[in-house]
Amino acid sequence: MRARLDPFTLILLATIAVASFFPARPPLDGWLDHAGVFAVAMLFFLHGAALSRNEVLDGAMHWRLHLVIATLTFIVFPLLVVPTTLLAPELIPDDLAVGFLYLGVLPSAVSSSIAFTAMARGNVPAAICSAAASNVFGMMLTPFLLILLVSSSGGSFAVGEALRDIFLQLLLPFAAGQAVRPLIGGFLNRHRSLTGRYDQGVILLIVYTAFSQSVADGLWQKLPLLAILAAILLCGLLLAVVIVIAQVASRRFGFTLADEAAVVFCGSKKSLASGLPMAKVLFAGNPGFGMIVLPIMCYNQIQILVGAFLARRYEGRIQAASVSE
């Protein structure tokens, strides 16, 4: 299958361009910031209400597969991004290095992990369970892992404020969504396209607000072309290394091809939908926000293009294996 940019990717790039040439000015930037806080809380409320407990339980029994995916997401990937800090500040700005640390500790992407696993004819129930669990636990693990990596790299982090905001803006709305799931869960499941569009709308709001602030603070003057190219190359290298590790680990554990597909897609992906809202909470008011989230957006586009190609490859191999049995 020929890789191509999906429409949302083009809209995302257009949003960055608009923010670069027409950044939000006071008082609009303040209103957008408050709107973003509410939108993020509502996003996690909707995810809490839409998350099916039955789907999670269906794939929960494959504990070895989930352990491999969790290890890739929250141990292997964070360790792989640590060396990027050695490139700062000579080759890349400090904020961009922090962005790679943040990329490393993010949970797996739910929708794309499941979609690509399904496209590949892989173990979809296991992918649903792992991706959902990754995001639920990621809301708690990501801040702690980020604090650990930033501290070990000589940086500092407002621990108390970050944990308070995570609880109020992410965990509390998510728990409230779970509580009202019997009332609105059916409606959300019947209108998944609407919630998907809302997710995308929140991402666009955050991107425009973040880049407006960063452009006003001199983002493009501080971020040389070499740093942008380095970010793209590093993201591609990280994705390639994690995919190879996922494949090797799957074969060492004797997983089927269907299981391997789930491990590759769930273990190598990082969530833009969760990453940007959490970044807004964790790095609120940081003038380098645009550089911090740049690795997330670069990695997201690369993982989509590579994921589409890999899914077709796995689909052919899994179909061939099923015919030969």
C-alpha positions as CSV (number, residue, x, y, z in Angstrom):
1,M,0.0,0.0,0.0
2,R,1.4,3.4,-0.9
3,A,1.9,5.6,2.1
4,R,0.3,9.0,2.0
5,L,-0.7,11.7,4.4
6,D,-4.2,11.4,5.9
7,P,-6.5,14.5,5.9
8,F,-6.0,15.1,9.6
9,T,-2.2,15.2,9.2
10,L,-2.7,17.9,6.5
11,I,-5.0,19.9,8.8
12,L,-2.5,19.6,11.7
13,L,0.2,21.0,9.5
14,A,-2.1,23.8,8.3
15,T,-2.8,24.6,11.9
16,I,0.9,25.0,12.7
17,A,1.2,27.2,9.6
18,V,-1.7,29.4,10.7
19,A,-0.3,29.7,14.2
20,S,3.1,30.6,12.8
21,F,1.8,33.5,10.7
22,F,-1.3,34.5,12.7
23,P,-0.7,33.6,16.3
24,A,-3.4,34.3,18.9
25,R,-2.9,37.7,20.7
26,P,-4.3,38.9,24.0
27,P,-7.0,38.6,25.1
28,L,-7.8,35.7,22.7
29,D,-4.8,33.7,23.8
30,G,-6.0,33.7,27.4
31,W,-9.5,32.6,26.4
32,L,-8.1,29.8,24.2
33,D,-6.0,28.6,27.1
34,H,-9.0,28.4,29.4
35,A,-11.0,26.7,26.7
36,G,-8.2,24.1,26.3
37,V,-8.2,23.3,30.0
38,F,-12.0,22.5,29.8
39,A,-11.6,20.7,26.5
40,V,-8.9,18.4,27.9
41,A,-11.0,17.6,31.0
42,M,-14.0,16.8,28.8
43,L,-11.9,14.6,26.5
44,F,-10.8,12.4,29.4
45,F,-14.4,12.3,30.7
46,L,-15.6,11.0,27.3
47,H,-12.8,8.4,27.2
48,G,-13.8,7.2,30.6
49,A,-17.4,6.9,29.6
50,A,-16.7,5.1,26.3
51,L,-14.1,2.6,27.6
52,S,-15.7,-0.8,27.6
53,R,-14.8,-3.0,30.6
54,N,-15.9,-6.1,28.7
55,E,-13.6,-5.5,25.8
56,V,-10.7,-5.0,28.3
57,L,-11.5,-8.2,30.1
58,D,-11.7,-10.2,26.9
59,G,-8.0,-9.7,26.2
60,A,-6.8,-9.5,29.7
61,M,-5.9,-13.2,30.0
62,H,-2.8,-13.0,27.6
63,W,-0.6,-11.7,30.4
64,R,2.8,-12.4,28.7
65,L,1.8,-10.4,25.7
66,H,0.6,-7.5,27.8
67,L,3.8,-7.6,29.9
68,V,6.0,-7.4,26.7
69,I,3.9,-4.4,25.4
70,A,4.1,-2.6,28.8
71,T,7.8,-3.2,29.0
72,L,8.3,-1.7,25.5
73,T,6.2,1.3,26.3
74,F,7.3,2.2,29.8
75,I,10.8,0.8,30.1
76,V,12.5,0.1,26.8
77,F,11.3,3.3,25.0
78,P,12.2,5.6,27.9
79,L,15.7,4.1,28.1
80,L,16.1,4.6,24.3
81,V,15.4,8.4,24.5
82,V,17.8,9.1,27.3
83,P,20.8,9.4,25.0
84,T,19.1,12.2,23.1
85,T,19.8,14.6,26.0
86,L,23.5,14.3,25.1
87,L,22.8,16.2,21.9
88,A,21.6,19.3,23.8
89,P,22.4,22.1,23.7
90,E,25.0,21.8,20.9
91,L,22.9,20.0,18.2
92,I,19.3,20.5,19.5
93,P,17.8,23.0,22.0
94,D,17.2,21.9,25.6
95,D,13.4,22.1,25.2
96,L,13.6,19.8,22.2
97,A,15.6,17.3,24.3
98,V,12.9,17.4,27.0
99,G,10.4,16.8,24.3
100,F,12.1,13.5,23.4
101,L,12.1,12.5,27.1
102,Y,8.4,13.2,27.2
103,L,7.8,11.2,24.0
104,G,9.6,8.3,25.6
105,V,7.3,8.1,28.6
106,L,4.0,8.5,26.8
107,P,1.4,5.6,26.7
108,S,0.5,3.7,23.6
109,A,-2.0,5.2,21.1
110,V,-5.4,3.5,21.5
111,S,-7.2,4.1,18.2
112,S,-4.3,3.7,15.8
113,S,-2.8,0.7,17.7
114,I,-6.2,-1.1,17.5
115,A,-6.9,0.0,13.9
116,F,-3.5,-1.2,12.5
117,T,-3.8,-4.4,14.5
118,A,-7.2,-5.0,13.0
119,M,-5.9,-4.1,9.5
120,A,-3.1,-6.6,9.9
121,R,-5.6,-9.3,11.1
122,G,-3.8,-9.5,14.4
123,N,-5.0,-10.2,17.9
124,V,-7.5,-7.3,18.2
125,P,-8.9,-8.1,21.7
126,A,-5.4,-8.2,23.1
127,A,-4.6,-4.9,21.4
128,I,-7.7,-3.3,22.9
129,C,-6.8,-4.5,26.3
130,S,-3.1,-3.4,26.1
131,A,-3.8,0.0,24.5
132,A,-6.6,0.8,26.9
133,A,-4.5,-0.3,30.0
134,S,-1.5,1.6,28.7
135,N,-3.5,4.9,28.6
136,V,-5.2,4.3,32.0
137,F,-1.9,3.5,33.7
138,G,-0.1,6.1,31.6
139,M,-2.0,8.9,33.2
140,M,-0.2,7.9,36.4
141,L,3.1,6.5,35.1
142,T,3.9,9.2,32.5
143,P,4.3,12.1,35.1
144,F,6.5,9.9,37.4
145,L,8.7,8.6,34.6
146,L,9.1,12.1,33.2
147,I,10.1,13.4,36.6
148,L,12.7,10.6,36.9
149,L,14.2,11.2,33.4
150,V,14.3,15.0,33.7
151,S,15.8,14.8,37.1
152,S,18.5,12.3,36.0
153,S,19.3,14.6,33.1
154,G,20.0,17.5,35.4
155,G,16.6,19.3,34.9
156,S,13.9,20.3,37.3
157,F,10.2,19.6,37.5
158,A,7.3,21.0,39.5
159,V,6.2,17.7,41.0
160,G,3.4,18.8,43.3
161,E,1.7,21.1,40.7
162,A,2.0,18.4,38.0
163,L,0.4,15.7,40.1
164,R,-2.4,18.1,41.3
165,D,-3.2,19.1,37.7
166,I,-3.1,15.5,36.5
167,F,-5.6,14.5,39.2
168,L,-8.0,17.4,38.6
169,Q,-7.8,17.6,34.8
170,L,-7.3,14.0,33.8
171,L,-7.9,11.3,36.5
172,L,-11.0,12.9,38.1
173,P,-12.8,13.5,34.7
174,F,-11.9,10.0,33.6
175,A,-13.3,8.5,36.8
176,A,-16.5,10.6,36.4
177,G,-16.9,9.3,32.9
178,Q,-16.6,5.7,34.2
179,A,-19.2,6.4,36.8
180,V,-21.8,7.7,34.2
181,R,-20.9,5.1,31.6
182,P,-24.2,3.1,32.1
183,L,-26.1,6.3,31.1
184,I,-24.1,7.5,28.1
185,G,-21.8,4.7,27.1
186,G,-24.2,3.3,24.6
187,F,-24.7,6.6,22.9
188,L,-20.9,7.2,22.7
189,N,-20.3,3.7,21.2
190,R,-23.0,4.3,18.6
191,H,-21.4,7.6,17.7
192,R,-17.7,6.8,17.8
193,S,-17.0,9.1,14.8
194,L,-18.3,12.1,16.8
195,T,-15.9,11.4,19.7
196,G,-13.1,10.8,17.2
197,R,-13.7,14.3,15.7
198,Y,-13.8,15.8,19.2
199,D,-10.4,14.2,20.0
200,Q,-9.0,15.7,16.8
201,G,-10.6,19.1,17.6
202,V,-9.0,19.2,21.0
203,I,-5.6,18.3,19.4
204,L,-6.0,21.2,16.9
205,L,-7.0,23.6,19.7
206,I,-3.9,22.6,21.8
207,V,-1.6,22.8,18.8
208,Y,-2.8,26.3,17.7
209,T,-2.7,27.6,21.3
210,A,0.7,26.1,22.0
211,F,2.3,27.2,18.8
212,S,0.8,30.7,19.1
213,Q,2.5,31.1,22.5
214,S,5.8,29.6,21.3
215,V,5.8,31.8,18.1
216,A,5.2,34.9,20.3
217,D,8.2,33.7,22.4
218,G,10.4,33.4,19.3
219,L,10.1,29.7,18.5
220,W,11.3,29.8,14.9
221,Q,14.2,32.1,15.8
222,K,15.3,29.6,18.6
223,L,14.7,26.4,16.5
224,P,17.2,26.0,13.7
225,L,16.4,23.9,10.6
226,L,19.1,21.5,11.7
227,A,17.2,20.8,14.9
228,I,14.0,20.1,13.0
229,L,15.8,17.7,10.7
230,A,17.4,16.0,13.7
231,A,14.0,15.6,15.4
232,I,12.6,13.9,12.3
233,L,15.6,11.6,11.9
234,L,15.6,10.7,15.6
235,C,11.9,9.9,15.5
236,G,12.4,7.6,12.6
237,L,15.3,5.9,14.2
238,L,13.5,5.4,17.5
239,L,10.5,3.8,15.7
240,A,12.7,1.5,13.7
241,V,14.6,0.3,16.8
242,V,11.4,-0.3,18.8
243,I,9.8,-2.2,16.0
244,V,12.8,-4.5,15.7
245,I,12.9,-5.1,19.5
246,A,9.1,-5.9,19.5
247,Q,9.5,-8.4,16.7
248,V,12.5,-10.1,18.3
249,A,10.8,-10.3,21.7
250,S,7.6,-11.7,20.1
251,R,9.5,-14.5,18.4
252,R,11.6,-15.3,21.5
253,F,8.4,-15.7,23.5
254,G,6.9,-17.9,20.8
255,F,4.0,-15.6,20.0
256,T,1.8,-16.2,16.9
257,L,2.0,-13.8,14.0
258,A,-1.3,-12.3,15.2
259,D,0.1,-11.7,18.6
260,E,3.3,-10.3,17.1
261,A,1.2,-7.7,15.2
262,A,-0.4,-6.6,18.4
263,V,2.9,-6.3,20.1
264,V,4.5,-4.3,17.2
265,F,1.6,-1.8,16.9
266,C,0.8,-1.4,20.6
267,G,4.5,-1.4,21.7
268,S,5.8,1.0,19.1
269,K,3.1,3.7,19.1
270,K,2.9,6.8,21.2
271,S,-0.4,8.6,21.8
272,L,-0.8,12.0,20.3
273,A,-4.3,12.2,21.7
274,S,-3.2,11.6,25.3
275,G,0.3,13.2,24.8
276,L,-0.8,16.7,23.8
277,P,-3.5,17.1,26.5
278,M,-1.1,15.8,29.2
279,A,1.7,18.1,27.9
280,K,-0.7,21.0,28.3
281,V,-1.1,20.1,31.9
282,L,2.5,19.1,32.7
283,F,4.2,22.0,30.8
284,A,1.6,24.8,31.4
285,G,3.1,28.2,30.9
286,N,6.4,26.8,29.5
287,P,7.6,29.2,26.8
288,G,9.3,26.2,25.0
289,F,6.0,24.2,24.7
290,G,6.1,24.2,20.9
291,M,9.6,22.6,20.9
292,I,8.6,20.2,23.7
293,V,5.6,18.8,21.7
294,L,7.4,18.8,18.3
295,P,8.8,15.2,18.8
296,I,5.3,13.9,19.6
297,M,3.9,15.4,16.4
298,C,6.8,14.2,14.2
299,Y,6.7,10.7,15.7
300,N,2.9,10.5,15.2
301,Q,3.1,11.2,11.5
302,I,6.0,8.8,10.9
303,Q,4.3,6.0,13.0
304,I,1.1,6.4,10.9
305,L,2.9,6.1,7.6
306,V,5.1,3.2,8.7
307,G,2.1,1.5,10.4
308,A,0.0,1.5,7.3
309,F,2.9,-0.2,5.4
310,L,3.6,-2.7,8.2
311,A,-0.1,-3.6,8.6
312,R,-0.4,-4.6,5.0
313,R,2.7,-6.7,5.3
314,Y,1.4,-8.5,8.4
315,E,-2.0,-9.0,6.7
316,G,-0.4,-10.8,3.8
317,R,1.8,-13.0,6.1
318,I,-1.1,-13.9,8.5
319,Q,-3.4,-14.8,5.6
320,A,-0.7,-16.9,4.0
321,A,-0.1,-18.7,7.3
322,S,-3.8,-19.4,7.8
323,V,-4.1,-20.9,4.3
324,S,-1.1,-23.2,4.9
325,E,-2.5,-24.6,8.2
